[in-house]
Amino acid sequence: MAVCAYVLIQTEVGKAANVAKEVGAIAGVLSAEDVTGPYDVIVRAEAPSVDDLGKMVVSKIQMVDGITRTLTCPVVNL
Protein backbone atom coordinates (compact mmCIF):
# COMPACT_ATOMS: atom_id res chain seq x y z
CA MET A 1 0.00 0.00 0.00
CA ALA A 2 1.42 3.37 -1.03
CA VAL A 3 1.92 6.26 1.38
CA CYS A 4 0.21 9.52 0.40
CA ALA A 5 0.97 12.95 1.81
CA TYR A 6 0.25 16.61 1.30
CA VAL A 7 3.36 18.75 1.13
CA LEU A 8 2.74 22.39 2.01
CA ILE A 9 5.32 24.69 0.44
CA GLN A 10 6.35 28.27 1.12
CA THR A 11 8.19 30.01 -1.70
CA GLU A 12 10.11 33.18 -2.38
CA VAL A 13 7.90 36.07 -3.48
CA GLY A 14 6.73 35.65 -7.05
CA LYS A 15 7.98 32.05 -7.41
CA ALA A 16 4.83 30.04 -6.57
CA ALA A 17 3.67 29.39 -10.15
CA ASN A 18 7.10 28.23 -11.29
CA VAL A 19 7.58 26.06 -8.19
CA ALA A 20 4.17 24.40 -8.73
CA LYS A 21 5.05 23.69 -12.36
CA GLU A 22 8.48 22.20 -11.55
CA VAL A 23 7.29 20.16 -8.57
CA GLY A 24 4.33 18.88 -10.59
CA ALA A 25 6.77 17.24 -13.02
CA ILE A 26 8.47 15.15 -10.29
CA ALA A 27 7.73 11.42 -10.35
CA GLY A 28 5.39 10.54 -7.49
CA VAL A 29 3.74 13.96 -7.39
CA LEU A 30 0.03 13.54 -8.14
CA SER A 31 -0.82 17.26 -8.14
CA ALA A 32 0.78 20.62 -7.38
CA GLU A 33 -1.33 23.75 -7.09
CA ASP A 34 -0.53 27.33 -6.18
CA VAL A 35 -2.80 28.64 -3.45
CA THR A 36 -3.22 31.71 -1.26
CA GLY A 37 -2.70 31.85 2.49
CA PRO A 38 0.27 30.93 4.69
CA TYR A 39 1.49 28.42 2.06
CA ASP A 40 2.05 29.15 -1.61
CA VAL A 41 1.88 25.65 -3.14
CA ILE A 42 0.12 22.48 -2.00
CA VAL A 43 1.33 19.15 -3.38
CA ARG A 44 -0.22 15.69 -3.17
CA ALA A 45 2.48 13.04 -3.40
CA GLU A 46 2.61 9.26 -3.28
CA ALA A 47 5.48 6.86 -2.57
CA PRO A 48 5.87 3.14 -1.78
CA SER A 49 6.96 3.80 1.84
CA VAL A 50 7.43 6.59 4.39
CA ASP A 51 11.19 6.41 3.78
CA ASP A 52 10.70 6.82 0.03
CA LEU A 53 8.34 9.73 0.65
CA GLY A 54 10.93 11.43 2.86
CA LYS A 55 13.63 10.91 0.23
CA MET A 56 11.38 12.42 -2.44
CA VAL A 57 10.70 15.50 -0.33
CA VAL A 58 14.33 16.05 0.68
CA SER A 59 16.16 15.08 -2.52
CA LYS A 60 13.68 16.22 -5.16
CA ILE A 61 10.98 18.61 -3.96
CA GLN A 62 13.17 20.71 -1.64
CA MET A 63 15.80 21.05 -4.38
CA VAL A 64 13.44 23.09 -6.58
CA ASP A 65 14.64 26.69 -6.86
CA GLY A 66 12.46 29.18 -4.98
CA ILE A 67 11.28 26.93 -2.13
CA THR A 68 11.99 28.30 1.33
CA ARG A 69 10.15 25.79 3.56
CA THR A 70 8.10 22.59 3.37
CA LEU A 71 5.72 20.84 5.74
CA THR A 72 4.87 17.20 4.98
CA CYS A 73 1.48 15.92 6.18
CA PRO A 74 1.07 12.14 5.68
CA VAL A 75 -2.48 10.98 5.00
CA VAL A 76 -3.86 8.57 7.62
CA ASN A 77 -6.82 6.26 7.27
CA LEU A 78 -8.79 6.35 10.53
C-alpha positions in Angstrom: 0.0 0.0 0.0 1.4 3.4 -1.0 1.9 6.3 1.4 0.2 9.5 0.4 1.0 12.9 1.8 0.2 16.6 1.3 3.4 18.8 1.1 2.7 22.4 2.0 5.3 24.7 0.4 6.4 28.3 1.1 8.2 30.0 -1.7 10.1 33.2 -2.4 7.9 36.1 -3.5 6.7 35.6 -7.1 8.0 32.1 -7.4 4.8 30.0 -6.6 3.7 29.4 -10.1 7.1 28.2 -11.3 7.6 26.1 -8.2 4.2 24.4 -8.7 5.1 23.7 -12.4 8.5 22.2 -11.6 7.3 20.2 -8.6 4.3 18.9 -10.6 6.8 17.2 -13.0 8.5 15.2 -10.3 7.7 11.4 -10.4 5.4 10.5 -7.5 3.7 14.0 -7.4 0.0 13.5 -8.1 -0.8 17.3 -8.1 0.8 20.6 -7.4 -1.3 23.7 -7.1 -0.5 27.3 -6.2 -2.8 28.6 -3.4 -3.2 31.7 -1.3 -2.7 31.9 2.5 0.3 30.9 4.7 1.5 28.4 2.1 2.0 29.1 -1.6 1.9 25.7 -3.1 0.1 22.5 -2.0 1.3 19.2 -3.4 -0.2 15.7 -3.2 2.5 13.0 -3.4 2.6 9.3 -3.3 5.5 6.9 -2.6 5.9 3.1 -1.8 7.0 3.8 1.8 7.4 6.6 4.4 11.2 6.4 3.8 10.7 6.8 0.0 8.3 9.7 0.6 10.9 11.4 2.9 13.6 10.9 0.2 11.4 12.4 -2.4 10.7 15.5 -0.3 14.3 16.0 0.7 16.2 15.1 -2.5 13.7 16.2 -5.2 11.0 18.6 -4.0 13.2 20.7 -1.6 15.8 21.0 -4.4 13.4 23.1 -6.6 14.6 26.7 -6.9 12.5 29.2 -5.0 11.3 26.9 -2.1 12.0 28.3 1.3 10.1 25.8 3.6 8.1 22.6 3.4 5.7 20.8 5.7 4.9 17.2 5.0 1.5 15.9 6.2 1.1 12.1 5.7 -2.5 11.0 5.0 -3.9 8.6 7.6 -6.8 6.3 7.3 -8.8 6.3 10.5 
